Amino acid sequence: MTHHGAGLRQILLNEEQDTGSIETLIINLKQDYQKADLTEEEKAVLNYSNKLTIRPHTIDQADIEILKNHGYDDRGIHDICSVVAYFAFVNRIANGLGVELE
């Protein structure tokens, strides 16, 4: 979270967003993304991502429909799924090799 938080911080600073709100956003994302100041579309992506990461066997068509109802098309949903799955894969490799992060 430290590494990705720093990356997000830099992106938001480049967009010239308020430093205080950036720090609050990053803290909330780390602690409980549901409390973060996000759009409903962003929360839908994070809800799906969380479920795919923690309970992948429970993903069903209803989860896809939620994303579609928030404006994501098949390509966007594929991209979201691919990114989440890729990071889960990389994290498993790092964990399996005993790589210590942060």
C-alpha positions in Angstrom: 0.0 0.0 0.0 2.9 2.3 0.7 4.3 1.9 -2.8 1.0 2.3 -4.6 -0.1 5.1 -2.3 3.0 7.0 -3.3 2.2 6.5 -7.0 -1.4 7.6 -6.5 -0.2 10.7 -4.6 2.1 11.6 -7.5 -0.7 11.2 -10.1 -3.1 13.4 -8.1 -0.4 16.0 -7.4 0.2 16.2 -11.1 -3.5 16.8 -11.6 -3.0 19.7 -9.1 -5.5 18.4 -6.5 -5.5 19.7 -3.0 -2.7 18.1 -0.9 -4.9 17.7 2.2 -7.7 15.9 0.3 -5.1 13.7 -1.4 -3.7 12.5 1.9 -7.2 12.0 3.3 -8.1 9.9 0.2 -5.0 7.8 0.5 -5.5 7.1 4.2 -9.2 6.2 3.6 -8.3 3.9 0.7 -5.8 2.1 2.9 -8.1 1.8 5.9 -11.6 1.4 4.4 -12.2 2.4 0.8 -15.9 2.7 1.5 -15.2 5.8 3.5 -13.1 7.4 0.8 -14.5 10.3 -1.3 -15.1 8.3 -4.5 -17.7 8.3 -7.1 -20.3 5.5 -7.1 -18.6 4.2 -10.3 -15.3 4.0 -8.5 -16.8 2.3 -5.5 -18.4 -0.3 -7.8 -15.0 -1.1 -9.3 -13.5 -1.4 -5.8 -16.3 -3.6 -4.5 -15.9 -5.9 -7.5 -12.1 -5.9 -7.2 -12.4 -6.7 -3.5 -14.8 -9.6 -4.1 -12.6 -10.9 -7.0 -9.6 -10.9 -4.7 -11.0 -12.3 -1.5 -13.9 -14.5 -2.7 -13.3 -15.1 -6.5 -15.5 -18.2 -6.5 -18.6 -16.0 -5.6 -18.4 -13.7 -8.6 -21.5 -14.1 -10.8 -23.5 -12.3 -13.4 -25.0 -10.0 -10.9 -21.5 -8.6 -10.2 -21.0 -7.9 -13.9 -24.5 -6.3 -14.1 -23.6 -3.9 -11.3 -20.5 -2.7 -13.2 -22.6 -2.4 -16.4 -25.2 -0.4 -14.5 -22.4 2.0 -13.5 -21.4 2.6 -17.1 -18.7 0.0 -17.7 -18.9 -1.9 -21.0 -17.6 -5.4 -21.6 -14.1 -4.1 -22.5 -13.9 -2.0 -19.3 -15.0 -5.0 -17.2 -12.5 -7.2 -18.9 -9.8 -4.6 -18.2 -10.8 -4.3 -14.5 -10.8 -8.1 -14.1 -7.5 -8.5 -15.9 -5.7 -5.9 -13.7 -7.1 -7.3 -10.5 -6.2 -10.9 -11.5 -2.7 -9.8 -12.6 -2.0 -8.1 -9.3 -3.3 -11.1 -7.4 -0.9 -13.3 -9.5 2.1 -11.1 -8.8 1.3 -10.9 -5.1 1.1 -14.7 -4.9 4.5 -15.0 -6.5 6.0 -12.4 -4.2 4.4 -14.1 -1.2 5.6 -17.5 -2.3 9.1 -16.3 -2.7 9.1 -14.6 0.7 9.6 -11.1 -0.8 9.1 -8.6 2.0 7.4 -5.4 0.9 7.0 -2.1 2.8 
